[in-house]
Amino acid sequence: MCGRYATTRGAADLSALFESYDETGDRLAADYNVAPTDPVPIVRMVTDAGASATGVEASEQAADDNPRRVLSVARWGLVPAWAKDARGAARMINARAETVATTNAYARSFARRRCLVPADGWYEWVRQDSGAKQAYYLTPADGGVLAFAGLWSLWGDGSETLLTCSVVTTAALGDLALVHERMPLILPPQRWSTWLAGDGEPDELLAPPGDETLAGIEIRPVSNRVGNVRNDGPGLLERVAAAPLGSPPPGHIDLTLF
């Protein structure tokens, strides 16, 4: 986790749900098969001055006077401000909760530039006893929206400035561990404000989701068409017949990229 996910809500729905100013313009589109370096929605904190600007012109200072939530479009794959180029972004789509506060690539963003990454659900693959790979879609059973814990960064200067993000992952719990050993750090609404704030203790911020959140996740077998990044559309989310899940056998597909 997490190498693919789906985010299909429009800007109006997301800005209302997350009580955020919409600066996405016409750049946000439904994507049922998000892949590394794709544009995705994020919710972050900026100052009033930054929120009145557009795109990545918004201020990266989240602790100044009058900060507020903004819905932005970022490229999935964090590029630290100090990076010489953006070529390593595809390897930076995930940040491990166990090391995010201390790893050089993520520590600065974890300290002051945390965000929420809205998602309908995410995909994982499990190798069956037959050797075939089965895709699964993990999504709220009630059709709601997930908020992954995320980080953001600005890279470059002027008109070439790039807004990028990563998803924080943690050890999988409950039935989700039958699909993969990792999962996104899912934040329920009561944790959104604390996560977005520019302070907080790492242990509290990175605590795994509770049993109620985990119990609400459906594990749905779907078509392996999702494995091809060129495939998109709601058909990717349709349930298919599959053998019952058991303990993951040795050699199951590991999509943890970082």
Backbone as CSV, one residue per row, in Angstrom:
resi,resn,N_x,N_y,N_z,CA_x,CA_y,CA_z,C_x,C_y,C_z
1,MET,0.856,-1.163,0.000,0.000,0.000,0.000,0.903,1.227,0.000
2,CYS,0.519,2.186,-0.635,-0.679,2.338,-1.445,-0.198,2.739,-2.830
3,GLY,-0.411,1.881,-3.829,0.085,2.188,-5.157,-0.997,2.622,-6.125
4,ARG,-2.248,2.387,-5.788,-3.388,2.817,-6.607,-4.559,3.142,-5.696
5,TYR,-5.313,4.141,-6.067,-6.548,4.401,-5.346,-7.528,5.126,-6.250
6,ALA,-8.734,5.371,-5.736,-9.771,6.062,-6.504,-10.208,7.307,-5.752
7,THR,-10.383,8.400,-6.489,-10.930,9.630,-5.918,-11.816,10.269,-6.977
8,THR,-13.119,10.237,-6.768,-14.044,10.594,-7.844,-14.974,11.749,-7.505
9,ARG,-14.949,12.245,-6.274,-15.844,13.339,-5.910,-15.409,14.636,-6.565
10,GLY,-16.382,15.472,-6.893,-16.099,16.766,-7.485,-15.637,17.765,-6.450
11,ALA,-15.107,18.890,-6.928,-14.582,19.917,-6.039,-15.651,20.475,-5.112
12,ALA,-16.865,20.663,-5.621,-17.935,21.224,-4.790,-18.243,20.300,-3.615
13,ASP,-18.337,18.995,-3.871,-18.629,18.046,-2.806,-17.497,17.994,-1.786
14,LEU,-16.242,17.962,-2.271,-15.113,17.862,-1.357,-14.930,19.124,-0.524
15,SER,-15.069,20.285,-1.155,-14.899,21.527,-0.400,-15.977,21.661,0.667
16,ALA,-17.178,21.171,0.394,-18.242,21.208,1.401,-17.957,20.214,2.524
17,LEU,-17.567,19.002,2.170,-17.304,17.970,3.161,-16.178,18.373,4.107
18,PHE,-15.110,18.943,3.556,-13.947,19.294,4.362,-13.947,20.764,4.797
19,GLU,-15.055,21.465,4.520,-15.207,22.865,4.918,-13.980,23.675,4.497
20,SER,-13.698,23.625,3.217,-12.468,24.226,2.697,-12.750,25.128,1.508
21,TYR,-11.879,26.115,1.330,-11.915,27.011,0.179,-11.434,26.242,-1.057
22,ASP,-12.151,26.337,-2.154,-11.823,25.586,-3.369,-10.930,26.416,-4.283
23,GLU,-9.670,25.996,-4.442,-8.762,26.673,-5.365,-8.402,25.764,-6.547
24,THR,-9.210,24.709,-6.780,-8.869,23.749,-7.820,-9.201,24.245,-9.220
25,GLY,-10.103,25.210,-9.344,-10.495,25.661,-10.675,-11.120,24.508,-11.452
26,ASP,-10.671,24.316,-12.683,-11.171,23.216,-13.508,-10.166,22.065,-13.585
27,ARG,-9.256,22.000,-12.616,-8.170,21.023,-12.705,-8.458,19.701,-12.017
28,LEU,-9.616,19.567,-11.366,-9.931,18.350,-10.627,-10.897,17.492,-11.429
29,ALA,-10.517,16.251,-11.685,-11.352,15.328,-12.455,-11.455,14.003,-11.705
30,ALA,-12.570,13.320,-11.881,-12.744,12.006,-11.269,-11.698,11.041,-11.814
31,ASP,-11.111,10.244,-10.947,-10.093,9.275,-11.349,-10.325,7.991,-10.564
32,TYR,-10.711,6.932,-11.275,-10.976,5.643,-10.650,-9.727,4.766,-10.574
33,ASN,-8.620,5.265,-11.060,-7.401,4.466,-11.094,-6.195,5.391,-10.962
34,VAL,-6.100,6.055,-9.804,-5.004,6.992,-9.569,-3.687,6.221,-9.496
35,ALA,-2.684,6.707,-10.219,-1.351,6.102,-10.232,-0.325,7.151,-9.820
36,PRO,0.869,6.726,-9.424,1.903,7.690,-9.031,2.117,8.791,-10.058
37,THR,2.286,9.997,-9.582,2.495,11.265,-10.292,1.211,11.820,-10.914
38,ASP,0.060,11.175,-10.705,-1.209,11.730,-11.176,-1.614,12.930,-10.305
39,PRO,-2.418,13.849,-10.852,-2.954,14.959,-10.044,-4.084,14.460,-9.150
40,VAL,-4.069,14.864,-7.884,-5.075,14.410,-6.920,-5.498,15.571,-6.022
41,PRO,-6.694,15.502,-5.444,-7.116,16.543,-4.497,-6.476,16.335,-3.131
42,ILE,-6.123,17.429,-2.476,-5.685,17.397,-1.086,-6.333,18.565,-0.356
43,VAL,-6.443,18.451,0.956,-6.931,19.532,1.806,-5.788,19.926,2.726
44,ARG,-5.416,21.204,2.721,-4.282,21.679,3.515,-4.635,23.018,4.139
45,MET,-3.749,23.500,5.002,-3.935,24.789,5.647,-3.039,25.827,4.992
46,VAL,-3.612,26.997,4.685,-2.833,28.120,4.184,-3.359,29.384,4.869
47,THR,-2.616,30.474,4.733,-3.065,31.745,5.286,-4.146,32.348,4.402
48,ASP,-4.838,33.359,4.913,-5.846,34.047,4.109,-5.244,34.599,2.829
49,ALA,-4.029,35.132,2.918,-3.381,35.699,1.733,-3.114,34.614,0.712
50,GLY,-2.689,33.455,1.197,-2.408,32.361,0.275,-3.659,31.798,-0.339
51,ALA,-4.733,31.711,0.454,-5.972,31.136,-0.052,-6.607,31.993,-1.115
52,SER,-6.279,33.291,-1.146,-6.858,34.158,-2.163,-6.121,34.050,-3.480
53,ALA,-4.954,33.364,-3.450,-4.214,33.128,-4.684,-4.714,31.838,-5.312
54,THR,-4.098,31.453,-6.407,-4.519,30.245,-7.101,-3.394,29.235,-7.110
55,GLY,-3.794,27.947,-7.112,-2.829,26.868,-7.257,-1.701,26.931,-6.266
56,VAL,-0.464,26.656,-6.743,0.682,26.546,-5.860,1.233,27.905,-5.453
57,GLU,0.577,29.002,-5.845,0.993,30.305,-5.345,0.612,30.471,-3.875
58,ALA,-0.269,29.592,-3.367,-0.704,29.710,-1.979,0.474,29.542,-1.046
59,SER,0.398,30.252,0.083,1.486,30.221,1.061,1.654,28.844,1.645
60,GLU,2.918,28.419,1.886,3.164,27.140,2.519,3.276,27.286,4.027
61,GLN,3.072,28.472,4.559,3.138,28.668,6.001,1.765,28.411,6.605
62,ALA,1.644,27.309,7.377,0.360,26.927,7.941,0.166,27.460,9.352
63,ALA,1.171,28.122,9.922,1.066,28.548,11.305,0.942,30.061,11.440
64,ASP,0.815,30.795,10.347,0.681,32.243,10.394,-0.729,32.629,10.833
65,ASP,-1.004,33.941,10.886,-2.324,34.414,11.289,-3.395,33.952,10.308
66,ASN,-4.574,33.602,10.866,-5.762,33.280,10.089,-5.568,32.149,9.074
67,PRO,-4.994,31.051,9.463,-4.906,29.931,8.519,-6.289,29.326,8.277
68,ARG,-6.513,28.803,7.100,-7.775,28.126,6.830,-7.554,26.987,5.853
69,ARG,-8.557,26.107,5.781,-8.466,24.930,4.914,-8.671,25.323,3.457
70,VAL,-7.866,24.699,2.606,-7.963,24.921,1.167,-7.951,23.569,0.455
71,LEU,-8.833,23.408,-0.515,-8.834,22.233,-1.382,-7.968,22.545,-2.592
72,SER,-6.892,21.783,-2.770,-5.929,22.027,-3.843,-5.764,20.775,-4.695
73,VAL,-5.106,20.930,-5.820,-4.704,19.797,-6.654,-3.190,19.658,-6.559
74,ALA,-2.726,18.474,-6.166,-1.298,18.207,-6.027,-0.912,17.006,-6.870
75,ARG,0.361,16.894,-7.169,0.856,15.711,-7.874,1.248,14.656,-6.858
76,TRP,0.762,13.421,-7.046,1.011,12.354,-6.072,2.443,11.841,-6.210
77,GLY,3.222,12.072,-5.186,4.634,11.724,-5.153,5.405,12.929,-4.665
78,LEU,5.712,12.961,-3.379,6.274,14.159,-2.776,7.683,14.439,-3.284
79,VAL,7.931,15.692,-3.607,9.260,16.166,-3.986,9.705,17.165,-2.924
80,PRO,10.678,16.825,-2.089,11.134,17.771,-1.060,11.638,19.066,-1.679
81,ALA,11.507,20.156,-0.964,11.918,21.459,-1.484,13.395,21.483,-1.857
82,TRP,14.204,20.659,-1.180,15.649,20.664,-1.432,16.075,19.723,-2.567
83,ALA,15.140,18.970,-3.146,15.494,18.021,-4.206,16.037,18.754,-5.428
84,LYS,17.034,18.158,-6.097,17.623,18.773,-7.288,16.667,18.724,-8.470
85,ASP,15.828,17.682,-8.524,14.836,17.569,-9.603,13.666,16.764,-9.069
86,ALA,12.637,16.607,-9.913,11.409,15.928,-9.501,11.335,14.493,-9.992
87,ARG,12.437,13.950,-10.455,12.385,12.628,-11.079,12.104,11.503,-10.088
88,GLY,12.359,11.701,-8.808,12.137,10.635,-7.837,10.750,10.605,-7.236
89,ALA,9.825,11.394,-7.761,8.505,11.523,-7.144,7.745,10.205,-7.078
90,ALA,7.856,9.368,-8.090,7.094,8.119,-8.122,7.484,7.180,-6.994
91,ARG,8.676,7.375,-6.423,9.109,6.550,-5.297,8.716,7.157,-3.955
92,MET,8.052,8.305,-3.989,7.736,9.036,-2.764,6.229,9.183,-2.575
93,ILE,5.466,8.220,-3.052,4.014,8.316,-2.918,3.549,7.932,-1.523
94,ASN,4.338,7.127,-0.808,3.985,6.677,0.538,5.064,7.058,1.532
95,ALA,4.661,7.454,2.724,5.574,7.745,3.827,5.181,6.855,5.002
96,ARG,6.101,6.066,5.513,5.803,5.137,6.592,5.613,5.889,7.910
97,ALA,4.523,5.578,8.618,4.233,6.253,9.884,5.350,6.047,10.896
98,GLU,6.013,4.904,10.827,7.044,4.588,11.809,8.273,5.492,11.694
99,THR,8.496,6.079,10.517,9.709,6.868,10.305,9.448,8.255,9.731
100,VAL,8.200,8.619,9.509,7.897,9.860,8.802,8.392,11.097,9.546
101,ALA,8.432,11.033,10.878,8.835,12.214,11.653,10.332,12.440,11.637
102,THR,11.105,11.433,11.222,12.564,11.546,11.287,13.260,11.387,9.944
103,THR,12.600,10.810,8.954,13.215,10.641,7.641,13.411,12.001,6.969
104,ASN,14.588,12.251,6.443,14.929,13.562,5.897,13.946,14.026,4.829
105,ALA,13.487,13.107,3.997,12.603,13.484,2.894,11.240,13.957,3.366
106,TYR,10.793,13.506,4.552,9.438,13.772,5.002,9.336,14.609,6.268
107,ALA,10.400,14.686,7.066,10.298,15.282,8.400,9.785,16.717,8.379
108,ARG,10.267,17.529,7.445,9.849,18.933,7.398,8.365,19.054,7.067
109,SER,7.897,18.250,6.126,6.478,18.282,5.788,5.632,17.747,6.937
110,PHE,6.119,16.698,7.609,5.358,16.161,8.731,5.211,17.196,9.839
111,ALA,6.238,17.984,10.046,6.213,18.971,11.126,5.251,20.115,10.845
112,ARG,5.136,20.557,9.572,4.391,21.798,9.305,3.494,21.756,8.080
113,ARG,3.558,20.722,7.273,2.765,20.697,6.045,2.050,19.356,5.903
114,ARG,1.133,19.132,6.817,0.319,17.920,6.744,-0.974,18.233,5.987
115,CYS,-1.523,17.232,5.345,-2.752,17.429,4.572,-3.639,16.207,4.709
116,LEU,-4.859,16.335,4.216,-5.793,15.227,4.076,-5.889,14.876,2.595
117,VAL,-5.892,13.595,2.299,-5.988,13.129,0.912,-7.329,12.417,0.759
118,PRO,-8.341,13.063,0.158,-9.647,12.419,0.002,-9.568,11.242,-0.965
119,ALA,-10.261,10.163,-0.618,-10.264,8.965,-1.461,-11.581,8.230,-1.280
120,ASP,-12.021,7.576,-2.354,-13.175,6.692,-2.252,-12.749,5.313,-1.750
121,GLY,-11.521,4.927,-2.026,-11.000,3.631,-1.620,-9.656,3.395,-2.276
122,TRP,-9.015,2.279,-1.923,-7.711,1.965,-2.506,-7.659,0.505,-2.941
123,TYR,-6.697,0.190,-3.791,-6.561,-1.142,-4.367,-5.343,-1.870,-3.811
124,GLU,-5.483,-3.183,-3.678,-4.361,-4.066,-3.364,-4.521,-5.344,-4.178
125,TRP,-3.430,-6.084,-4.307,-3.437,-7.343,-5.038,-2.961,-8.469,-4.126
126,VAL,-3.610,-9.633,-4.224,-3.230,-10.807,-3.447,-3.011,-11.969,-4.410
127,ARG,-1.909,-12.679,-4.193,-1.653,-13.873,-5.008,-2.431,-15.049,-4.434
128,GLN,-3.260,-15.663,-5.260,-4.075,-16.799,-4.850,-3.243,-18.084,-4.834
129,ASP,-3.812,-19.144,-4.248,-3.121,-20.434,-4.218,-2.796,-20.924,-5.621
130,SER,-3.632,-20.542,-6.588,-3.412,-20.955,-7.981,-2.244,-20.221,-8.624
131,GLY,-1.766,-19.181,-7.973,-0.702,-18.359,-8.541,-1.221,-17.109,-9.217
132,ALA,-2.529,-17.057,-9.477,-3.122,-15.872,-10.105,-3.199,-14.729,-9.096
133,LYS,-3.207,-13.510,-9.593,-3.317,-12.329,-8.739,-4.741,-11.798,-8.777
134,GLN,-5.294,-11.544,-7.601,-6.643,-11.002,-7.490,-6.574,-9.590,-6.934
135,ALA,-7.247,-8.664,-7.628,-7.308,-7.283,-7.161,-8.455,-7.113,-6.171
136,TYR,-8.230,-6.274,-5.155,-9.262,-5.944,-4.174,-9.366,-4.432,-4.052
137,TYR,-10.594,-3.990,-3.837,-10.872,-2.569,-3.618,-11.355,-2.422,-2.190
138,LEU,-10.670,-1.617,-1.405,-11.002,-1.415,-0.005,-11.649,-0.043,0.123
139,THR,-12.909,-0.021,0.564,-13.721,1.185,0.474,-14.755,1.211,1.588
140,PRO,-15.196,2.383,2.031,-16.242,2.421,3.057,-17.511,1.702,2.590
141,ALA,-18.019,0.825,3.418,-19.213,0.070,3.056,-20.425,0.980,2.880
142,ASP,-20.414,2.134,3.540,-21.555,3.054,3.436,-21.425,4.040,2.281
143,GLY,-20.375,3.887,1.455,-20.205,4.772,0.304,-19.618,6.121,0.635
144,GLY,-19.116,6.303,1.844,-18.562,7.584,2.247,-17.184,7.848,1.685
145,VAL,-16.614,8.972,2.078,-15.290,9.386,1.615,-14.275,9.143,2.729
146,LEU,-13.125,8.599,2.365,-12.017,8.419,3.296,-11.129,9.659,3.278
147,ALA,-10.465,9.893,4.392,-9.433,10.931,4.459,-8.133,10.253,4.872
148,PHE,-7.209,10.099,3.910,-5.900,9.561,4.232,-5.049,10.672,4.854
149,ALA,-4.243,10.319,5.848,-3.248,11.260,6.343,-2.215,11.479,5.253
150,GLY,-1.888,12.734,4.987,-0.945,13.043,3.916,0.023,14.142,4.288
151,LEU,1.026,14.325,3.443,2.016,15.388,3.565,2.082,16.127,2.248
152,TRP,2.441,17.418,2.288,2.596,18.156,1.039,3.872,18.968,1.063
153,SER,4.300,19.365,-0.121,5.520,20.157,-0.256,5.435,20.986,-1.522
154,LEU,6.145,22.107,-1.533,6.304,22.921,-2.737,7.732,22.760,-3.235
155,TRP,7.856,22.555,-4.530,9.176,22.397,-5.139,9.274,23.311,-6.354
156,GLY,10.418,23.963,-6.532,10.622,24.847,-7.670,10.311,26.293,-7.322
157,ASP,10.355,27.152,-8.338,10.161,28.586,-8.137,9.199,29.162,-9.170
158,GLY,8.526,30.229,-8.769,7.679,30.981,-9.694,6.630,30.130,-10.374
159,SER,6.488,30.331,-11.684,5.477,29.601,-12.448,5.790,28.121,-12.564
160,GLU,7.016,27.726,-12.236,7.415,26.323,-12.304,7.227,25.605,-10.973
161,THR,6.671,26.284,-9.969,6.470,25.665,-8.661,5.510,24.491,-8.767
162,LEU,5.861,23.405,-8.090,5.081,22.169,-8.151,4.589,21.820,-6.751
163,LEU,3.287,21.599,-6.607,2.695,21.154,-5.353,2.590,19.637,-5.395
164,THR,3.214,18.955,-4.431,3.238,17.493,-4.429,2.790,16.959,-3.072
165,CYS,2.486,15.659,-3.025,1.994,15.072,-1.777,2.370,13.605,-1.672
166,SER,2.297,13.088,-0.445,2.462,11.665,-0.148,1.336,11.225,0.773
167,VAL,1.046,9.925,0.770,0.093,9.309,1.682,0.874,8.607,2.781
168,VAL,0.483,8.846,4.031,1.125,8.171,5.165,0.508,6.784,5.322
169,THR,1.358,5.764,5.457,0.879,4.396,5.630,1.274,3.871,7.004
170,THR,0.530,2.873,7.468,0.780,2.256,8.759,0.539,0.755,8.643
171,ALA,0.818,0.003,9.715,0.599,-1.440,9.700,-0.889,-1.738,9.571
172,ALA,-1.230,-2.683,8.697,-2.628,-3.052,8.505,-3.166,-3.745,9.753
173,LEU,-4.444,-3.522,10.032,-5.086,-4.080,11.213,-6.350,-4.835,10.822
174,GLY,-6.768,-5.745,11.680,-8.009,-6.471,11.463,-8.005,-7.253,10.159
175,ASP,-9.175,-7.309,9.533,-9.310,-8.056,8.283,-8.497,-7.447,7.153
176,LEU,-8.147,-6.158,7.262,-7.369,-5.530,6.198,-5.991,-6.166,6.072
177,ALA,-5.499,-6.782,7.140,-4.198,-7.446,7.091,-4.237,-8.711,6.256
178,LEU,-5.424,-9.211,5.933,-5.537,-10.368,5.053,-5.200,-10.002,3.616
179,VAL,-5.291,-8.714,3.304,-5.047,-8.254,1.941,-3.625,-7.748,1.779
180,HIS,-3.137,-7.017,2.756,-1.788,-6.459,2.673,-1.304,-6.127,4.065
181,GLU,-0.002,-6.117,4.257,0.562,-5.823,5.575,0.547,-4.334,5.910
182,ARG,0.322,-3.477,4.915,0.263,-2.032,5.122,-1.091,-1.506,4.678
183,MET,-1.439,-0.331,5.180,-2.663,0.341,4.770,-2.458,1.839,4.952
184,PRO,-3.279,2.653,4.297,-3.175,4.099,4.531,-3.606,4.422,5.951
185,LEU,-3.026,5.463,6.518,-3.466,5.948,7.822,-4.764,6.722,7.600
186,ILE,-5.868,6.112,7.990,-7.196,6.697,7.786,-7.547,7.562,8.991
187,LEU,-7.966,8.788,8.726,-8.307,9.721,9.791,-9.812,9.977,9.806
188,PRO,-10.490,9.649,10.903,-11.914,9.996,11.015,-12.067,11.503,11.177
189,PRO,-13.255,12.048,10.942,-13.448,13.504,10.972,-12.979,14.174,12.255
190,GLN,-13.106,13.520,13.393,-12.711,14.149,14.654,-11.202,14.335,14.773
191,ARG,-10.430,13.744,13.865,-8.979,13.903,13.897,-8.469,14.839,12.811
192,TRP,-9.335,15.354,11.960,-8.882,16.179,10.838,-8.203,17.452,11.312
193,SER,-8.820,18.149,12.224,-8.273,19.440,12.654,-6.908,19.279,13.303
194,THR,-6.760,18.280,14.158,-5.470,18.059,14.820,-4.397,17.714,13.808
195,TRP,-4.729,16.880,12.830,-3.743,16.507,11.821,-3.304,17.722,11.001
196,LEU,-4.231,18.579,10.648,-3.904,19.727,9.804,-3.168,20.825,10.564
197,ALA,-3.308,20.857,11.876,-2.650,21.897,12.665,-1.137,21.738,12.594
198,GLY,-0.419,22.824,12.871,1.038,22.796,12.735,1.770,22.314,13.960
199,ASP,1.113,21.556,14.834,1.781,21.043,16.020,1.198,19.672,16.348
200,GLY,1.497,19.163,17.543,0.986,17.863,17.953,2.105,16.864,18.161
201,GLU,1.867,15.903,19.062,2.845,14.862,19.340,2.745,13.765,18.286
202,PRO,3.888,13.291,17.757,3.861,12.259,16.711,3.045,11.026,17.074
203,ASP,3.177,10.531,18.307,2.448,9.323,18.687,0.945,9.528,18.591
204,GLU,0.478,10.709,18.965,-0.952,11.006,18.889,-1.391,11.183,17.439
205,LEU,-0.614,11.922,16.680,-0.971,12.191,15.292,-1.003,10.912,14.454
206,LEU,-0.096,9.983,14.735,0.077,8.789,13.915,-0.619,7.561,14.484
207,ALA,-1.484,7.749,15.467,-2.215,6.625,16.046,-3.081,5.956,14.976
208,PRO,-3.152,4.620,14.965,-3.961,3.927,13.961,-5.447,4.212,14.147
209,PRO,-6.250,3.997,13.119,-7.692,4.226,13.253,-8.315,3.234,14.224
210,GLY,-9.447,3.603,14.794,-10.127,2.761,15.754,-10.897,1.622,15.108
211,ASP,-11.421,0.746,15.952,-12.129,-0.442,15.472,-13.354,-0.070,14.635
212,GLU,-14.044,1.000,15.001,-15.243,1.390,14.262,-14.903,1.757,12.824
213,THR,-13.810,2.494,12.646,-13.384,2.860,11.294,-13.008,1.623,10.490
214,LEU,-12.242,0.727,11.104,-11.795,-0.481,10.408,-12.968,-1.373,10.036
215,ALA,-13.941,-1.499,10.941,-15.091,-2.366,10.679,-15.944,-1.853,9.525
216,GLY,-15.839,-0.566,9.227,-16.644,0.003,8.151,-16.034,-0.123,6.772
217,ILE,-14.865,-0.766,6.659,-14.201,-0.917,5.359,-14.597,-2.233,4.699
218,GLU,-15.153,-2.151,3.514,-15.491,-3.325,2.713,-14.266,-3.768,1.917
219,ILE,-14.037,-5.074,1.860,-12.948,-5.637,1.056,-13.601,-6.299,-0.153
220,ARG,-13.538,-5.634,-1.290,-14.305,-6.038,-2.470,-13.394,-6.556,-3.584
221,PRO,-13.557,-7.809,-4.002,-12.783,-8.271,-5.161,-13.260,-7.570,-6.429
222,VAL,-12.315,-7.091,-7.228,-12.652,-6.381,-8.462,-11.802,-6.916,-9.606
223,SER,-12.113,-6.473,-10.790,-11.407,-6.933,-11.990,-9.939,-6.517,-11.962
224,ASN,-9.090,-7.386,-12.483,-7.669,-7.059,-12.592,-7.384,-6.030,-13.675
225,ARG,-8.420,-5.531,-14.323,-8.236,-4.441,-15.286,-7.622,-3.217,-14.619
226,VAL,-7.824,-3.087,-13.304,-7.278,-1.933,-12.601,-5.749,-1.939,-12.622
227,GLY,-5.143,-3.081,-12.899,-3.686,-3.157,-12.957,-3.081,-2.389,-14.111
228,ASN,-3.889,-2.040,-15.096,-3.416,-1.260,-16.244,-3.798,0.199,-16.026
229,VAL,-2.815,1.083,-15.925,-3.100,2.489,-15.616,-3.936,3.170,-16.696
230,ARG,-3.992,2.584,-17.880,-4.792,3.187,-18.947,-6.286,2.962,-18.740
231,ASN,-6.650,2.007,-17.887,-8.059,1.722,-17.632,-8.597,2.651,-16.553
232,ASP,-9.802,3.159,-16.777,-10.437,4.080,-15.841,-11.938,3.885,-15.933
233,GLY,-12.665,4.482,-15.019,-14.115,4.438,-15.074,-14.716,3.626,-13.945
234,PRO,-16.019,3.837,-13.675,-16.688,3.178,-12.551,-16.727,1.661,-12.650
235,GLY,-16.559,1.115,-13.833,-16.556,-0.331,-13.983,-15.448,-1.007,-13.202
236,LEU,-14.379,-0.277,-12.912,-13.277,-0.859,-12.154,-13.688,-1.185,-10.718
237,LEU,-14.758,-0.571,-10.229,-15.168,-0.758,-8.841,-16.187,-1.880,-8.669
238,GLU,-16.619,-2.488,-9.750,-17.656,-3.508,-9.667,-17.114,-4.802,-9.072
239,ARG,-17.907,-5.416,-8.210,-17.521,-6.674,-7.561,-17.453,-7.813,-8.577
240,VAL,-16.469,-8.686,-8.417,-16.353,-9.895,-9.232,-16.286,-11.097,-8.297
241,ALA,-16.515,-12.280,-8.842,-16.425,-13.501,-8.043,-14.963,-13.791,-7.723
242,ALA,-14.700,-14.205,-6.491,-13.340,-14.531,-6.076,-13.392,-15.495,-4.910
243,ALA,-12.337,-16.282,-4.749,-12.251,-17.195,-3.617,-12.181,-16.402,-2.318
244,PRO,-12.694,-16.964,-1.212,-12.641,-16.243,0.073,-11.203,-15.918,0.465
245,LEU,-11.050,-14.806,1.118,-9.728,-14.405,1.587,-9.314,-15.253,2.785
246,GLY,-8.034,-15.648,2.810,-7.454,-16.304,3.971,-6.201,-15.582,4.351
247,SER,-5.354,-16.200,5.087,-4.071,-15.599,5.423,-3.266,-15.431,4.158
248,PRO,-2.641,-14.279,3.949,-1.861,-14.048,2.732,-0.745,-15.063,2.599
249,PRO,-0.670,-15.790,1.479,0.411,-16.742,1.296,1.720,-16.047,1.048
250,PRO,2.841,-16.730,1.251,4.153,-16.135,0.920,4.189,-15.707,-0.533
251,GLY,4.764,-14.550,-0.766,4.913,-14.083,-2.141,3.764,-13.229,-2.613
252,HIS,2.829,-12.842,-1.699,1.747,-11.976,-2.175,2.329,-10.626,-2.591
253,ILE,1.617,-9.982,-3.491,2.135,-8.775,-4.116,2.256,-7.652,-3.090
254,ASP,3.417,-7.034,-3.024,3.707,-5.962,-2.083,3.837,-4.658,-2.842
255,LEU,2.870,-3.759,-2.634,2.884,-2.483,-3.339,3.417,-1.353,-2.472
256,THR,4.040,-1.677,-1.357,4.622,-0.619,-0.530,5.862,-0.093,-1.219
257,LEU,5.776,1.137,-1.707,6.867,1.695,-2.480,7.841,2.500,-1.633
258,PHE,7.396,2.907,-0.450,8.302,3.653,0.428,7.809,3.527,1.853
